[in-house]
């Protein structure tokens, strides 16, 4: 259902460096880059992407209150690796990897904020 989601940035090159390195951890890469800065990441075209871009209105990018992008991992080790890599790259920790309530669902997740303050979650169910 979701084709792509975007997060804003105030420093496109810094954001690209962050996401290039972060997504390499899970076999994703930069799939598109438009002249105005819109940059899409994923595993292959036609699959959902996470895109980073300066706001098109020319105003400063801000992190949305209540907005979060969730990245589905293949296994718990990938959740751990994404979280660790994000922190290594300068992201802020918003919750270490672990089971979340209700534990019976097997929802294993880790949370962090990218260099612009956008909140992301890496998760695996089961």
N, C-alpha and C positions, 0 to 999 in steps of 0.2 A: 504494500500500500504506500509506503513512503519512498519517494524517489531520491530526495536529498534533503538535508537540513543544513542551515548555514549558521555560522558564528561570526561575529564581527571582530575586527582587529584595528588597532591604531598603528601598528607597525607590521606591514605585510611581510617583509622579508624575514623578520624575526619569527612571525607566526608560521611561515612556510618552513623555516628551519626546524621549528618545534614539531610540526605535524609530519614533515618528511621523516624525521628520526623516530618519532613515536609510532607511526603506522608501519614503518619497516619492521618493527618488533613483531607484528602479526601478519606480515605478508601483504600489506596494502601499500599503495603508492599514489603519487600524484597522477591523476588521470586526465585532468584538463586544467588549462591556465589561459584565461582570457586577458586581453590587453588592459582592461580596467581593473584587473587584480583578482577577479573571481577565480578561485583555485579549488578544484574538487579532488577528493581522495576516496579511494575504494580499492576493491580487488579487480574489478573489470567493469567496463562500460555496460550500462543496462542494469547494474546492481545498485542498491542504495549507496549514496555517497554522503560524506561530510564535507562541506565546503567552507572555506574561510575567505572573507572579503572585507575590505573597508566598506562602511555604509555608503550606499549609492546616493544618499541625500547630501553627502559631504560633511555631515555632522560627526562628532566624536562617537566612536563605538562604546557602548556600555553593556555590561552583562545584565541580562534580563532576570529580574527577581522572580523566582519560581520556575525558571526555564533551565532545562538540563537535557543534554544529549546522552543517550545510553548506547554504549557500544557492546554488542553481543560477542562474547568470546567463545572459542571452541571448547575450552576447558578451564578449570580453576587456575592452572599454571599460567595460562595466557592472561587471566585477570591479574595475577600477581605481577607478571612481566610488564603489562601495560602500566600499572600503578607505579612500579619501581622506575620504569623508564621516564614516565611523566615527572616524577619527583626529581630524578637525575637531571632532567632538562629545565628545571626551575619552576615546575608547577607547584601549587599549594595543596597540601594534603587536606582532604575533606572527609576522610574515613578510610582507615586501613582495610585491606582485604579480609573478608570473613563472612560467615553466614549471617543473614539478616532475618528478622522476624517476618512471617512465621517460619521457623527453621524447617518445618515439615515440607515446605515447598522446595527446599534445597537452593534457595536464592543466595548465591555467593557473589558478593559485589565489593568494589572499591571505588572511592570517589576522589576527584581532584579538580582543581581549577587551572585552566591553561594560563598562559602569560598575560592574557587580557582579562582574566577573571571569569571566563565562561566555565560553567560547571559541567563536568562529564562524569559518567559512570561506566565502568567496565563490569560486565556481569556474566554469569553462567547460571542457568537454572538446571537443577538435577545433579 
